[in-house]
Amino acid sequence: MNQAITIRIPEDMRNNLQEISKSEGKPVSDLVRESLKKYISVYRYRKLRNKVLPFAEAQGILTDEDIYNT
């Protein structure tokens, strides 16, 4: 179930959103939803990464290359 939420944003940000909305042919609410979805995904990734990082470092996994070389 979708619920409405009210936020306050600066006028320039609102103008930018409206420009993008027109250019992309998408409602502003869709753009905001997509942006929040991406933010939440990145937030969860970083939180999980910080949780497992000490275990990876203990195994000598320090870079992406280390993952692929194991």
N, C-alpha and C positions, 0 to 999 in steps of 0.2 A: 504494500500500500504506500503510495507516494504521499508525502506530507509537505506542505509549504513551509519555507523558512524565510525570514526577512533579514537582510544584511545591509549595512551601509557601506558604500564604496565612494571613493573620490569621483568627482565629475569626469576627470580625464580618463579614468579607468572605465567608467560607464560608456563614454564616447568611443573608446577603443573597442569595447565589447560589441557595441552596436555596429561599428564599421566591420568588424570581423563577421558578425552575424549576417550582415547584408552580403558580404563578399563570399562567405561559405554557404549561404542559403540555409542557415540553421538558426533556430531560435536561440536567443541569449541564454535561456534556461538550459538548453542542451549543452552549450559551450561550458557553462559553469559546472554542470553535472559531470561532464567529461574531465574537466580540470580537477575537480574534487576527487574523482575516481582515481586519476593518475597520482595525485598527491597522497591519497590514502595508501595506494600500492607502494609508492616509494617509501613512505613512512614505515609501513609494515616490513618491507625488505630491509631497511636500515636497522630496525629494531631486532629483527631476526639475525642479521649479519653481526651486530654487536654482541648478541647472545652466544653465537657459535664461534666467533673469532678467536677467543682464547683456546678453544679446542683445536682449531685449525693450526694456529701458531705452534701449539705444543707438538703437532705432527710435522712441523716444518713447512706448512702450506702458508706462504706469505703473499703470493701473487696469483693472478689468473693462470699464468703459465705453469705454476706449480701444480695446479689442479689438473691440467691436461697432461702433465708429465708423470702423474702417479699411476 
